[in-house]
Amino acid sequence: MISLIALSFFVLIALLAEAFFSGSEIAFISASRPKLYKKAKENLPNALLAKFLIAKPERLFSTTVVGTNLCMNLISTVVTLFTIQHYGLDKGWLSAVLLTPLILIFGEFIPKSVARAKADDLVLRLAKPLTFASYILYPLTKIFGFYAEFLRSLLGESSEKSFFLSREEIKAALPTSRGSDVTQAERRLIARILNFNQMTVKETFRPLIEVIAIEQDQTLADAVRLFGESGHSRMPVYEERVDKIVGVIQGFDCLKAQDLSLPIKTVMRPPLFVPESKPVDELLNELKIHPMAIVVNEFGGAEGIITMEDVMEEVVGEIEDEYDEPPQLYRKISDNTYIVSARIELDVLSDLIRVPLSADEDYQTLGGFLLKHMQKIPKKWDSMIISGVEYIIQSATDRSIEEVYLIVHQRP
């Protein structure tokens, strides 16, 4: 018969083992990948082992799941046998009453809470014993792996399915996060990051109408004055027409020049030309060498410029440096009346006026939204009502809308 001392010792060892497996699982899920990979680059043995396990998630989680369940079943079986031997078959239910809180608190809740809080440290400490356990339990994990593969084949699921959420699954989950702790700004940021590899230069560049450029025959003194007025550190240089970009000049080039009466073309740098269709993620490495690229259309005409800042702003939003004056994108006159810059993004405006406004692949800003609906470049005081909101043009040029007076007549 099993003695009480032997039972207590066995339950303690099995509970510690279960705590090890359940805590390891949470530690590896919660640990910071960048910190771990940085330590792995320093050739720390435990970090290399942890990186090896993370690179093989099926092996990692098969080991923790099999280990946890094996310990739970062993505890349950041995304690049930002890109860029946000492108190009779009709008292077998006592084992469930005693074990349930014991296993949940000491085998699951406490180790998982500690592992989540100390994940970055524990993942290094647990890597070696967990790797050893993965070899010990390999026959069992292999058997269960074959069984899982058989069930997947019956259900028609792919065996290549990852333990982690795919890009598409995260995208599909974003709309359902409304009402949760995820804010509208966080949803926008996540969506932009997920869509980054599909983004092209055409969606990101700054059009020529917003670009300050200088003619190649102007002097370096003219460039210095323009740099001072604009606050920019570099400008495109054109020949005769602004869409015929022939170079780029940097403020530093002017500082090095001995004679500011020289024409700009004597010190300007050759430009980097990129097509509108170029993927932005492919452009990043080139922007490290050429801080400014000239965007050209299919006919070779310049459409605008793109910089590293433009790319980053497309993901994280507006970036301001110490010389930037914060842009005044709107002024609230009353709860239903606003004066708004045409450059404000539609999702920002939607949050402001509490009216749903959807961006389109053809436009992201209020200006683009109005041009799409008005089908022309409007003049001052032109107006239009769309979905209960009246838009009155306050300021416009012959090429773009500048400012809009907005009245919300009806909210959904």
C-alpha positions as CSV (number, residue, x, y, z in Angstrom):
1,M,0.0,0.0,0.0
2,I,1.0,3.6,-0.6
3,S,2.1,5.4,2.5
4,L,1.1,9.0,3.3
5,I,4.7,10.2,3.3
6,A,5.4,8.6,-0.1
7,L,2.2,10.0,-1.5
8,S,3.0,13.5,-0.3
9,F,6.5,13.3,-1.7
10,F,5.2,12.1,-5.1
11,V,2.5,14.8,-5.3
12,L,5.0,17.5,-4.4
13,I,7.5,16.3,-7.2
14,A,4.6,16.0,-9.7
15,L,3.2,19.4,-8.9
16,L,6.6,21.0,-9.3
17,A,7.0,19.3,-12.6
18,E,3.6,20.5,-13.7
19,A,4.4,24.0,-12.6
20,F,7.6,23.8,-14.6
21,F,5.8,22.8,-17.8
22,S,2.9,25.2,-17.5
23,G,5.2,28.1,-16.5
24,S,7.6,27.3,-19.3
25,E,4.8,27.6,-21.8
26,I,3.7,31.0,-20.7
27,A,7.3,32.2,-20.3
28,F,8.1,31.4,-23.9
29,I,4.9,33.0,-25.2
30,S,5.4,36.2,-23.2
31,A,9.2,36.7,-23.5
32,S,10.4,39.6,-25.7
33,R,11.8,38.2,-28.9
34,P,14.1,41.2,-29.7
35,K,15.7,40.9,-26.2
36,L,16.1,37.1,-26.6
37,Y,17.6,37.4,-30.1
38,K,20.0,40.1,-29.0
39,K,21.3,37.7,-26.3
40,A,21.5,34.9,-28.8
41,K,23.7,37.1,-31.0
42,E,26.1,37.4,-28.0
43,N,26.3,33.5,-28.1
44,L,24.8,33.0,-24.7
45,P,24.2,29.2,-24.5
46,N,20.8,29.5,-22.8
47,A,19.7,32.2,-25.2
48,L,20.7,30.0,-28.2
49,L,18.7,27.1,-26.7
50,A,15.7,29.3,-26.1
51,K,15.9,30.6,-29.7
52,F,16.1,27.0,-30.9
53,L,12.9,26.1,-29.1
54,I,11.0,29.2,-30.3
55,A,12.0,28.4,-33.9
56,K,10.3,25.0,-33.4
57,P,6.9,25.9,-31.8
58,E,5.4,22.5,-32.5
59,R,8.1,20.8,-30.5
60,L,8.0,23.4,-27.7
61,F,4.3,23.3,-27.2
62,S,4.0,19.6,-27.6
63,T,6.5,19.1,-24.8
64,T,4.8,21.6,-22.5
65,V,1.3,20.2,-23.2
66,V,2.3,16.5,-22.9
67,G,4.4,17.3,-19.7
68,T,1.6,19.2,-18.0
69,N,-1.1,16.6,-18.8
70,L,1.2,13.7,-17.9
71,C,1.9,15.2,-14.4
72,M,-1.8,16.0,-13.9
73,N,-2.9,12.4,-14.8
74,L,-0.1,10.8,-12.6
75,I,-1.2,12.9,-9.6
76,S,-4.9,12.1,-10.1
77,T,-4.2,8.4,-10.6
78,V,-1.9,8.0,-7.6
79,V,-4.1,10.0,-5.2
80,T,-7.2,8.2,-6.3
81,L,-5.5,4.8,-5.7
82,F,-4.4,6.0,-2.2
83,T,-8.0,7.2,-1.4
84,I,-9.6,3.9,-2.5
85,Q,-7.0,1.8,-0.6
86,H,-7.4,3.7,2.7
87,Y,-11.0,4.8,2.6
88,G,-12.8,2.5,0.2
89,L,-14.1,2.7,-3.3
90,D,-17.1,4.9,-2.4
91,K,-14.7,7.6,-1.2
92,G,-12.9,8.0,-4.5
93,W,-14.6,11.3,-5.1
94,L,-12.5,12.8,-2.3
95,S,-9.4,12.8,-4.6
96,A,-11.2,15.1,-7.0
97,V,-12.2,17.5,-4.2
98,L,-8.7,17.7,-2.8
99,L,-6.8,17.8,-6.1
100,T,-8.7,20.3,-8.1
101,P,-7.8,23.4,-6.1
102,L,-4.3,22.0,-5.5
103,I,-3.6,21.6,-9.2
104,L,-5.2,24.8,-10.3
105,I,-3.5,27.0,-7.7
106,F,0.0,25.5,-7.4
107,G,0.3,23.7,-10.8
108,E,-1.3,26.4,-13.0
109,F,-2.2,29.8,-11.6
110,I,0.9,30.6,-9.5
111,P,3.5,29.3,-12.0
112,K,1.8,31.0,-15.0
113,S,1.5,34.3,-13.1
114,V,5.2,34.3,-12.1
115,A,6.3,33.2,-15.6
116,R,4.3,36.0,-17.3
117,A,5.8,38.6,-14.9
118,K,9.4,37.3,-15.2
119,A,9.3,35.9,-18.7
120,D,12.5,37.5,-20.1
121,D,14.6,36.1,-17.2
122,L,12.9,32.8,-16.8
123,V,13.0,31.9,-20.5
124,L,16.8,31.7,-20.2
125,R,16.7,29.7,-17.0
126,L,14.1,27.2,-18.3
127,A,15.7,26.7,-21.8
128,K,18.1,24.0,-20.8
129,P,15.8,21.8,-18.6
130,L,13.0,22.2,-21.2
131,T,15.3,21.2,-24.0
132,F,16.2,18.1,-21.9
133,A,12.6,17.4,-21.2
134,S,11.8,17.7,-25.0
135,Y,14.2,14.8,-25.7
136,I,12.9,12.7,-22.8
137,L,9.2,13.2,-23.9
138,Y,10.0,12.9,-27.6
139,P,8.5,9.4,-28.0
140,L,5.2,10.6,-26.4
141,T,5.1,13.9,-28.3
142,K,5.8,12.0,-31.6
143,I,2.9,9.6,-30.9
144,F,0.5,12.4,-30.1
145,G,1.9,14.3,-33.1
146,F,0.9,11.4,-35.4
147,Y,-2.5,11.2,-33.8
148,A,-3.0,15.0,-34.3
149,E,-1.9,14.7,-37.9
150,F,-4.4,11.9,-38.4
151,L,-7.2,14.0,-37.0
152,R,-6.2,17.0,-39.1
153,S,-6.3,14.8,-42.2
154,L,-9.8,13.6,-41.3
155,L,-10.9,17.2,-40.8
156,G,-9.1,18.4,-44.0
157,E,-6.9,20.9,-42.2
158,S,-3.3,21.6,-43.4
159,S,-0.5,20.3,-41.3
160,E,1.4,23.5,-42.0
161,K,-0.9,25.6,-39.9
162,S,1.1,27.7,-37.4
163,F,0.7,28.0,-33.7
164,F,0.8,31.8,-34.2
165,L,-1.8,34.1,-35.8
166,S,-1.2,34.8,-39.5
167,R,-1.3,38.3,-41.0
168,E,-4.7,37.6,-42.4
169,E,-6.1,36.3,-39.1
170,I,-4.9,39.5,-37.3
171,K,-6.5,41.6,-40.0
172,A,-9.8,39.7,-39.6
173,A,-9.7,40.2,-35.9
174,L,-9.2,44.0,-36.0
175,P,-12.9,44.9,-36.6
176,T,-14.0,42.6,-33.8
177,S,-11.7,44.5,-31.3
178,R,-14.1,47.4,-31.2
179,G,-15.3,47.9,-27.7
180,S,-12.2,46.2,-26.3
181,D,-9.1,47.9,-24.7
182,V,-7.7,48.4,-28.3
183,T,-8.1,52.1,-29.2
184,Q,-9.0,53.4,-32.6
185,A,-5.4,54.8,-33.0
186,E,-3.9,51.4,-32.1
187,R,-6.1,49.6,-34.6
188,R,-5.0,52.1,-37.3
189,L,-1.3,51.5,-36.4
190,I,-1.7,47.7,-36.5
191,A,-3.5,47.9,-39.8
192,R,-0.8,50.1,-41.3
193,I,2.0,47.7,-40.1
194,L,0.2,44.7,-41.5
195,N,-0.3,46.4,-44.8
196,F,3.2,47.8,-45.0
197,N,4.6,45.1,-47.3
198,Q,1.7,45.8,-49.8
199,M,2.3,49.6,-49.8
200,T,3.6,51.2,-52.9
201,V,5.4,54.5,-53.4
202,K,2.3,55.9,-55.1
203,E,0.4,55.7,-51.8
204,T,3.2,57.3,-49.7
205,F,5.0,60.1,-51.7
206,R,4.6,63.8,-51.2
207,P,3.2,65.4,-54.4
208,L,5.1,68.3,-56.1
209,I,2.4,70.8,-55.1
210,E,3.5,70.3,-51.5
211,V,7.3,70.3,-52.3
212,I,9.6,73.3,-52.0
213,A,12.1,73.1,-54.9
214,I,14.7,75.4,-56.5
215,E,15.9,76.0,-60.1
216,Q,19.4,74.8,-60.9
217,D,20.6,78.2,-62.2
218,Q,19.8,80.0,-59.0
219,T,22.7,80.7,-56.7
220,L,23.8,79.0,-53.5
221,A,22.8,82.2,-51.6
222,D,19.2,81.7,-52.9
223,A,19.3,78.1,-51.6
224,V,20.6,79.2,-48.2
225,R,17.8,81.7,-47.9
226,L,15.2,79.1,-49.0
227,F,16.6,76.6,-46.5
228,G,16.2,79.1,-43.7
229,E,12.6,80.1,-44.7
230,S,11.4,76.5,-45.1
231,G,13.3,74.8,-42.3
232,H,14.2,71.9,-44.6
233,S,17.6,70.3,-44.8
234,R,17.4,69.2,-48.5
235,M,15.5,70.2,-51.6
236,P,15.0,68.9,-55.1
237,V,16.5,70.9,-57.9
238,Y,14.7,71.4,-61.3
239,E,15.5,72.6,-64.7
240,E,13.1,75.0,-66.3
241,R,9.9,73.1,-65.1
242,V,9.3,71.9,-61.6
243,D,8.4,68.4,-62.9
244,K,11.9,68.1,-64.5
245,I,14.0,67.3,-61.5
246,V,17.7,67.1,-62.2
247,G,19.3,66.9,-58.8
248,V,19.1,67.3,-55.0
249,I,20.8,69.9,-52.9
250,Q,21.5,69.6,-49.1
251,G,22.0,72.4,-46.7
252,F,25.4,71.0,-45.8
253,D,26.5,71.4,-49.4
254,C,25.9,75.2,-49.1
255,L,27.9,75.4,-45.9
256,K,30.9,73.7,-47.5
257,A,30.8,76.1,-50.5
258,Q,33.5,78.8,-50.7
259,D,31.5,81.0,-53.0
260,L,27.7,81.4,-52.5
261,S,27.3,83.2,-55.9
262,L,27.9,79.9,-57.7
263,P,24.9,78.3,-59.4
264,I,23.3,75.4,-57.5
265,K,24.0,73.0,-60.4
266,T,27.7,73.1,-59.5
267,V,27.2,71.4,-56.1
268,M,23.9,69.5,-56.5
269,R,23.9,65.7,-56.1
270,P,22.4,63.2,-58.7
271,P,18.9,62.3,-57.7
272,L,17.5,58.8,-57.1
273,F,14.5,58.2,-59.3
274,V,11.9,55.6,-58.3
275,P,8.7,54.5,-60.1
276,E,5.3,55.0,-58.4
277,S,4.7,51.3,-58.5
278,K,7.8,50.4,-56.4
279,P,7.0,48.6,-53.1
280,V,7.9,50.8,-50.1
281,D,9.6,48.0,-48.2
282,E,12.0,47.6,-51.1
283,L,12.8,51.3,-51.1
284,L,13.9,51.5,-47.5
285,N,17.4,50.3,-48.1
286,E,17.9,52.8,-50.9
287,L,16.6,55.6,-48.7
288,K,19.4,54.8,-46.2
289,I,21.9,55.9,-48.9
290,H,19.8,58.5,-50.7
291,P,17.7,60.4,-48.0
292,M,15.4,61.8,-50.7
293,A,14.1,60.0,-53.8
294,I,12.2,61.5,-56.8
295,V,9.0,59.7,-57.7
296,V,8.4,59.5,-61.5
297,N,5.4,58.4,-63.6
298,E,5.5,56.1,-66.6
299,F,6.4,59.0,-68.9
300,G,9.5,60.0,-66.8
301,G,7.9,63.1,-65.4
302,A,8.4,63.9,-61.7
303,E,5.3,63.4,-59.5
304,G,6.8,64.2,-56.1
305,I,9.4,63.1,-53.6
306,I,9.6,60.5,-50.9
307,T,11.9,60.4,-47.8
308,M,12.4,58.0,-44.9
309,E,10.2,60.4,-42.8
310,D,7.4,60.0,-45.3
311,V,7.6,56.2,-45.1
312,M,7.6,56.2,-41.3
313,E,4.7,58.7,-41.1
314,E,2.7,56.4,-43.2
315,V,3.0,53.7,-40.5
316,V,3.2,55.7,-37.2
317,G,1.5,58.9,-38.2
318,E,2.9,62.5,-38.3
319,I,6.5,62.8,-37.1
320,E,7.5,66.2,-35.8
321,D,11.1,67.3,-35.2
322,E,12.3,70.1,-33.0
323,Y,12.0,72.6,-35.9
324,D,8.5,71.6,-36.9
325,E,5.5,73.8,-35.9
326,P,2.6,71.6,-34.9
327,P,0.1,71.7,-37.8
328,Q,-3.4,73.1,-36.9
329,L,-5.6,70.6,-38.7
330,Y,-8.9,71.7,-37.2
331,R,-10.6,74.3,-35.0
332,K,-13.7,73.4,-33.1
333,I,-16.3,76.2,-33.3
334,S,-19.1,74.3,-31.5
335,D,-20.1,70.7,-31.0
336,N,-21.4,70.6,-34.6
337,T,-19.2,73.2,-36.4
338,Y,-15.6,72.9,-37.3
339,I,-13.0,74.6,-39.6
340,V,-10.8,71.8,-40.9
341,S,-7.7,71.5,-43.0
342,A,-8.2,69.6,-46.2
343,R,-5.1,67.5,-45.3
344,I,-6.7,65.9,-42.2
345,E,-7.0,62.1,-42.5
346,L,-10.5,60.8,-42.8
347,D,-10.2,58.4,-39.9
348,V,-9.0,61.3,-37.6
349,L,-11.9,63.5,-38.8
350,S,-14.3,60.7,-38.3
351,D,-13.3,60.4,-34.6
352,L,-13.4,64.2,-34.3
353,I,-17.0,64.7,-35.6
354,R,-18.3,61.3,-34.5
355,V,-19.6,60.5,-38.0
356,P,-18.3,57.4,-39.9
357,L,-16.1,58.4,-42.9
358,S,-14.4,55.7,-44.9
359,A,-11.1,56.1,-46.6
360,D,-10.7,54.7,-50.1
361,E,-7.8,53.5,-52.2
362,D,-8.1,56.7,-54.2
363,Y,-8.0,59.1,-51.2
364,Q,-7.0,59.2,-47.5
365,T,-7.7,62.9,-46.6
366,L,-10.7,65.2,-46.5
367,G,-9.4,67.0,-49.6
368,G,-9.3,63.7,-51.6
369,F,-12.7,62.8,-50.3
370,L,-14.3,66.1,-51.5
371,L,-12.6,66.0,-54.9
372,K,-13.9,62.5,-55.4
373,H,-17.5,63.6,-54.6
374,M,-17.4,67.0,-56.2
375,Q,-15.7,65.8,-59.4
376,K,-13.9,69.2,-59.8
377,I,-11.5,71.6,-58.1
378,P,-14.1,73.6,-56.0
379,K,-14.0,77.4,-55.5
380,K,-14.4,79.3,-52.3
381,W,-18.0,79.0,-50.9
382,D,-18.8,75.9,-53.0
383,S,-20.6,73.4,-50.8
384,M,-22.0,69.9,-50.7
385,I,-23.9,67.8,-48.1
386,I,-22.8,64.2,-47.8
387,S,-24.5,61.8,-45.2
388,G,-25.8,64.6,-43.0
389,V,-22.5,66.7,-43.0
390,E,-22.3,70.0,-44.9
391,Y,-18.9,70.9,-46.4
392,I,-18.3,74.5,-47.3
393,I,-15.0,75.4,-49.0
394,Q,-13.3,78.2,-47.0
395,S,-10.0,78.3,-49.0
396,A,-8.8,76.7,-52.2
397,T,-6.2,77.3,-55.0
398,D,-6.6,76.4,-58.7
399,R,-5.1,73.0,-57.9
400,S,-6.2,72.0,-54.4
401,I,-8.6,72.5,-51.5
402,E,-7.0,74.2,-48.5
403,E,-9.6,74.6,-45.7
404,V,-13.2,73.5,-45.2
405,Y,-16.0,74.8,-43.0
406,L,-17.9,71.8,-41.8
407,I,-21.3,71.6,-40.2
408,V,-22.7,68.3,-38.8
409,H,-26.5,68.4,-39.3
410,Q,-27.1,64.8,-38.4
411,R,-25.2,62.0,-36.6
412,P,-26.1,58.3,-37.0
